[in-house]
Amino acid sequence: MSVANHYKSNLRDILFNLFEVNDIGSNVLNHPRFSTMDEDNAKDALAGIETFAQEVFQKAFVPSDRTPLTLDAEGNVGVPQEILDVFHRFYDDGWHMFEVPEHLDGFNAPPSLVWSAFEMQVGSCASATFYLFGIYIAKIIDRLGTDSQKARYVRQMLDKRWGGCMVLTEPDAGSDVGAGRAKARHIEGDVWELEGVKRFITNGDFETENIVHLVLARPEGGASGTKGLSMFIVPKFWVNEDGSLGERNGAFVTNVEKKMGLHGSCTCELTLGDRMPCRGLLVGEVHDGIKQMFHVIEHARMAVGIKSVSTVSTAYLNALAYAKERVQGPDLAKAMDKNSPRVRIIEHPDVRRMLLELKSHAEGMRALALYTAYIQDQVQILGGHGATEAKALDRLNDLLLPLVKGYASHRSYALLGDALQIFGGSGYVRDYPMEQYIRDQKIDTLYEGTTHIQALDFLFRKVMRDGGKTLMGLMMKMQKTLADIKGLDAFSVEHAALTRSMGDVQSMLMTLQKKVGESIYHAGLQGNRILFAIAETVIGWLLIRHAQIAAERLPDAKGRDVSFYTGKIASARWYCENVLPGHTLTRKLVENSTLQATAVPEDAF
Ligand SMILES: Cc1cc2nc3c(=O)[nH]c(=O)nc-3n(C[C@H](O)[C@H](O)[C@H](O)COP(=O)(O)OP(=O)(O)OC[C@H]3O[C@@H](n4cnc5c(N)ncnc54)[C@H](O)[C@@H]3O)c2cc1C
């Protein structure tokens, strides 16, 4: 075991989610919307990505952390050669076409498969994975751009490996995107000139032919807040109408941040229109910037949640391997006998506790992410985002996203501490990947909306504005699972735990509704807690469904599947006994919510 070969995938569990739980073979791949792949091709593709992640992506993991990025006077960013190697191998081997629609000659993989592949890429080297974002930006221009914009950008971005980034944040506009001051002045047609300073921009520049920045800026005289923002295609090098590359455009990287982790991913200050005019094209010739950017934001939120899931999963599997080798101390039951043999640390109850905590959460958070991805498959089958028939499932996807991003990123940071703990002092040194995992993962609770921004989005936009309908629909699915397992002795613990947890979270929401009548601050004070409890209830439900399927298959299972299914049942039991009961305390804390925190005088802090 070494940090260089750190990445441990869990393709078996990914396949279980995709084909044994969500049955995408019948429910997705059989549908004409996704006819380019059958179940066998899909499994082969994922096995191919797993190999690619292990043989190519993970080689960049250490260099991406330890080789500093460079910035020259012309605003060009240099990244480690190992990252460029991953980038070019990805395109050389044609993986960039996996998610691209058929009309662009891509394989049109459904979201379930795209996110499964992403899990393995981002888990093996997140920094390298992010440089591939240009592929998604090309898809966005293909979806939202005018015909002329599509002709100028989309195929070139894919064929010529152009980079892409999303440009929202400014020094005074972080969570409050609507406070952005970057401004845009109309020149002619869809051409505008932009001015302003953007901050913390991932992929702001790197060594590729062109970079396409999707920028939010406010047209002169535009309304304040997010409503007045428009979205612009701002290339590093101008793209002429015939598609040829023009002169340097005035979007310059003026600083590269020195971060706690994720060192290989360049996080840039981007200055627009200072050294020379910065031209951009108004996307789709409509002033609908925040709505358009939400296509990118939602994608990025899912990506961040899965990055956290993947990091916890590989951390768990590394900790497991270490715990099976490391010998230290006697069995607790024989501790008084000085001559008792020393045992491997996996034999110590506290280490087993941490391992099961990691295993059940890694599997549970993956289940949540891939269930969400499966809902995205169904949205596409029903006509896609905005289609009338897809509306209900689209809302379910919207409801689940803050759970994937907000909960998984927050919980993972604590879980990675446990994974490091299993290594003892060795976890704290660079010989093992744990310390880098923690540094590289922490950002997940911050970007794409901090945890609390996710909680507010969940409570106000996804639950209250919807009158609780979508959440109730999800609860009814859980009720059905409970009805199916009623009377089965083997699942009586699970039945009781989920029943109670559902009651707790429903009660929390009702209590909050009343308390918000007293003061909206209760939502601010209790929001994160409620977000986490609901995420855990959904995860508990999914793990119970996994355990039911595993229990059905166990009697006929052979070889490694016996341990796999046994482990799935153990994960659900652990979660039901150790995580879901915590919601009763959370309910009481919400019931007892007071405004004390808001009343303490600032000087008393
Ligand atoms: C490595 C990295 C990469 C990034 N990549 C990109 C990128 O590619 N493109 C891009 O546009 N941006 C990017 N960002 C910016 C990122 O999205 C912001 O940092 C994030 O949205 C938080 O904004 P902020 O840093 O200004 O924090 P602030 O908004 O100042 O938040 C500080 C604290 O206050 C809390 N807070 C803020 N507002 C509220 C509120 N209304 N109610 C309650 N609490 C609140 C927050 O939860 C947080 O705890 C990146 C940032 C980093 C660090």
The ligand as an SDF file (V2000), in Angstrom:
LIG
                    3D

 53 58  0  0  0  0  0  0  0  0999 V2000
  -11.0800   26.1550   -4.4700 C   0  0  0  0  0  0  0  0  0  0  0  0
  -12.2560   26.9590   -4.8780 C   0  0  0  0  0  0  0  0  0  0  0  0
  -12.7730   26.8080   -6.1500 C   0  0  0  0  0  0  0  0  0  0  0  0
  -13.8550   27.5800   -6.5630 C   0  0  0  0  0  0  0  0  0  0  0  0
  -14.3100   27.4870   -7.8510 N   0  0  0  0  0  0  0  0  0  0  0  0
  -15.2300   28.3860   -8.3060 C   0  0  0  0  0  0  0  0  0  0  0  0
  -15.5660   28.4610   -9.6790 C   0  0  0  0  0  0  0  0  0  0  0  0
  -15.0900   27.6860  -10.5000 O   0  0  0  0  0  0  0  0  0  0  0  0
  -16.4340   29.4270  -10.0720 N   0  0  0  0  0  0  0  0  0  0  0  0
  -16.9970   30.3060   -9.2010 C   0  0  0  0  0  0  0  0  0  0  0  0
  -17.7600   31.1490   -9.6250 O   0  0  0  0  0  0  0  0  0  0  0  0
  -16.7090   30.2480   -7.8800 N   0  0  0  0  0  0  0  0  0  0  0  0
  -15.8390   29.3120   -7.4140 C   0  0  0  0  0  0  0  0  0  0  0  0
  -15.5110   29.2770   -6.0750 N   0  0  0  0  0  0  0  0  0  0  0  0
  -16.1630   30.1780   -5.1630 C   0  0  0  0  0  0  0  0  0  0  0  0
  -17.0980   29.4790   -4.1990 C   0  0  0  0  0  0  0  0  0  0  0  0
  -18.2560   29.0490   -4.8530 O   0  0  0  0  0  0  0  0  0  0  0  0
  -17.3760   30.4430   -3.0410 C   0  0  0  0  0  0  0  0  0  0  0  0
  -16.1890   30.4850   -2.2790 O   0  0  0  0  0  0  0  0  0  0  0  0
  -18.5650   30.0230   -2.1980 C   0  0  0  0  0  0  0  0  0  0  0  0
  -19.7550   30.2190   -2.9030 O   0  0  0  0  0  0  0  0  0  0  0  0
  -18.6580   30.7750   -0.8810 C   0  0  0  0  0  0  0  0  0  0  0  0
  -18.5180   32.1520   -1.0710 O   0  0  0  0  0  0  0  0  0  0  0  0
  -17.4670   32.9620   -0.1770 P   0  0  0  0  0  0  0  0  0  0  0  0
  -16.1630   32.2590   -0.2380 O   0  0  0  0  0  0  0  0  0  0  0  0
  -17.4800   34.3750   -0.6220 O   0  0  0  0  0  0  0  0  0  0  0  0
  -18.0010   32.8380    1.2770 O   0  0  0  0  0  0  0  0  0  0  0  0
  -19.1370   33.7430    1.9460 P   0  0  0  0  0  0  0  0  0  0  0  0
  -20.2980   33.8340    1.0310 O   0  0  0  0  0  0  0  0  0  0  0  0
  -18.5350   35.0040    2.4270 O   0  0  0  0  0  0  0  0  0  0  0  0
  -19.5510   32.8370    3.1760 O   0  0  0  0  0  0  0  0  0  0  0  0
  -18.8350   32.8370    4.4220 C   0  0  0  0  0  0  0  0  0  0  0  0
  -19.6840   32.1320    5.4710 C   0  0  0  0  0  0  0  0  0  0  0  0
  -20.8880   32.8460    5.6760 O   0  0  0  0  0  0  0  0  0  0  0  0
  -22.0120   32.0090    5.4600 C   0  0  0  0  0  0  0  0  0  0  0  0
  -23.0550   32.7670    4.7690 N   0  0  0  0  0  0  0  0  0  0  0  0
  -22.9350   33.5370    3.6690 C   0  0  0  0  0  0  0  0  0  0  0  0
  -24.1180   34.0400    3.3240 N   0  0  0  0  0  0  0  0  0  0  0  0
  -25.0190   33.5580    4.1970 C   0  0  0  0  0  0  0  0  0  0  0  0
  -26.4230   33.7010    4.3630 C   0  0  0  0  0  0  0  0  0  0  0  0
  -27.1570   34.4240    3.5180 N   0  0  0  0  0  0  0  0  0  0  0  0
  -27.0240   33.0510    5.3920 N   0  0  0  0  0  0  0  0  0  0  0  0
  -26.3040   32.3060    6.2330 C   0  0  0  0  0  0  0  0  0  0  0  0
  -24.9780   32.1220    6.1360 N   0  0  0  0  0  0  0  0  0  0  0  0
  -24.3430   32.7440    5.1270 C   0  0  0  0  0  0  0  0  0  0  0  0
  -21.5230   30.8840    4.5850 C   0  0  0  0  0  0  0  0  0  0  0  0
  -22.3130   29.7060    4.7380 O   0  0  0  0  0  0  0  0  0  0  0  0
  -20.0940   30.7040    5.0880 C   0  0  0  0  0  0  0  0  0  0  0  0
  -20.1050   29.8840    6.2170 O   0  0  0  0  0  0  0  0  0  0  0  0
  -14.4490   28.4800   -5.6560 C   0  0  0  0  0  0  0  0  0  0  0  0
  -13.9380   28.6060   -4.3610 C   0  0  0  0  0  0  0  0  0  0  0  0
  -12.8430   27.8790   -3.9770 C   0  0  0  0  0  0  0  0  0  0  0  0
  -12.2940   28.0930   -2.5910 C   0  0  0  0  0  0  0  0  0  0  0  0
  1  2  1  0
  2  3  1  0
  2 52  2  0
  3  4  2  0
  4  5  1  0
  4 50  1  0
  5  6  2  0
  6  7  1  0
  6 13  1  0
  7  8  2  0
  7  9  1  0
  9 10  1  0
 10 11  2  0
 10 12  1  0
 12 13  2  0
 13 14  1  0
 14 15  1  0
 14 50  1  0
 15 16  1  0
 16 17  1  0
 16 18  1  0
 18 19  1  0
 18 20  1  0
 20 21  1  0
 20 22  1  0
 22 23  1  0
 23 24  1  0
 24 25  2  0
 24 26  1  0
 24 27  1  0
 27 28  1  0
 28 29  2  0
 28 30  1  0
 28 31  1  0
 31 32  1  0
 32 33  1  0
 33 34  1  0
 33 48  1  0
 34 35  1  0
 35 36  1  0
 35 46  1  0
 36 37  1  0
 36 45  1  0
 37 38  2  0
 38 39  1  0
 39 40  1  0
 39 45  2  0
 40 41  1  0
 40 42  2  0
 42 43  1  0
 43 44  2  0
 44 45  1  0
 46 47  1  0
 46 48  1  0
 48 49  1  0
 50 51  2  0
 51 52  1  0
 52 53  1  0
M  END
$$$$
